[in-house]
Amino acid sequence: MIAATCLVSLALCCGLAWWQWDRFMSASGTFQNLGYVLQWPLFGLFPAFMFWRIKKLREREEAERAGARPEPAATAVPEPRRAPVRRLAVVTEEDAELAAYNSYLRELHARDQHS
């Protein structure tokens, strides 16, 4: 059923691409029509790509459940490295002013909540 849907989608979108090509070649055709000629086949291939992608994700999930390590994808993106967080223990006068200001804002917020 899914394969039939993918084929119908591809056939329909290729037909629309052909129609846009005819529009592009006509006297009133524009480059927008040419852009659609290139887009429609991609739209037609999208359901097949999604079917393939879902199948691969299910296989990977089943392999993880079975305890086996899945084969890494050739296009896998590595995990981003996070920079270590460094905290400074030095409290400057500006930090004390900021802390006092934040305290004042908390008081205003508390008063506003009680009103």
C-alpha positions in Angstrom: 0.0 0.0 0.0 2.8 2.4 0.9 4.8 1.6 -2.2 1.7 2.2 -4.3 1.1 5.6 -2.6 4.8 6.5 -3.4 4.4 5.5 -7.0 1.2 7.4 -7.4 2.7 10.4 -5.8 5.7 10.3 -8.1 3.6 9.9 -11.2 1.3 12.7 -10.2 4.1 15.1 -9.5 6.0 14.2 -12.7 2.8 15.0 -14.5 2.6 18.4 -12.8 6.2 19.0 -13.7 5.5 18.2 -17.3 2.5 20.6 -17.2 4.8 23.4 -15.7 7.3 22.7 -18.5 4.6 23.2 -21.1 3.7 26.5 -19.3 7.3 27.6 -19.3 7.7 26.9 -23.0 4.5 28.9 -23.8 4.6 32.6 -24.7 3.3 33.5 -21.2 5.8 31.2 -19.4 8.1 32.6 -16.7 11.1 31.3 -14.8 8.8 30.6 -11.9 7.3 27.8 -14.0 10.8 26.5 -14.6 11.3 26.5 -10.8 8.2 24.4 -10.4 9.5 22.0 -13.1 12.4 21.3 -10.8 10.4 21.2 -7.5 7.6 18.8 -8.5 9.7 15.7 -8.9 11.3 16.4 -5.5 7.8 16.6 -4.0 7.0 13.3 -5.7 10.0 11.6 -4.2 9.4 12.8 -0.7 6.9 10.1 0.4 9.4 7.4 -0.8 12.2 9.1 1.1 10.1 9.3 4.3 9.2 5.6 4.0 12.9 4.7 3.6 13.8 6.9 6.6 11.1 5.5 8.9 12.2 2.0 8.0 15.8 2.8 8.8 14.8 4.4 12.2 12.7 1.3 13.1 15.6 -1.0 12.2 17.9 1.0 14.4 15.4 1.0 17.3 15.0 -2.7 17.0 18.7 -3.2 17.0 19.1 -1.1 20.2 16.4 -3.1 21.9 18.1 -6.3 21.0 21.3 -5.0 22.6 23.3 -4.8 19.4 24.9 -1.6 18.4 23.5 -0.2 15.1 25.8 0.6 12.3 26.6 4.3 12.3 25.1 6.2 9.4 27.6 7.6 6.9 26.1 11.0 7.3 25.8 11.0 11.0 26.4 14.3 12.7 28.6 14.1 15.7 27.3 15.3 19.1 28.2 18.9 19.7 30.9 19.4 22.3 29.9 21.6 25.2 32.4 24.0 26.6 33.0 23.6 30.3 31.3 26.2 32.4 33.7 28.2 34.5 32.4 30.1 37.4 34.3 33.0 38.9 34.3 33.3 42.7 35.3 37.0 42.6 32.4 39.3 43.6 32.9 42.8 42.3 31.1 45.9 43.4 29.1 45.8 40.1 27.9 42.3 41.0 26.8 43.6 44.4 24.8 46.4 42.7 23.3 43.9 40.4 22.3 41.6 43.2 20.7 44.5 45.1 18.8 45.5 41.9 17.6 41.9 41.4 16.4 41.8 45.0 14.5 45.1 44.5 12.8 43.6 41.4 11.8 40.5 43.4 10.2 42.7 46.0 8.3 44.6 43.4 7.2 41.4 41.8 6.0 40.0 45.2 4.1 43.3 45.9 2.5 43.0 42.5 1.4 39.4 43.1 -0.2 40.3 46.4 -2.2 43.3 44.9 
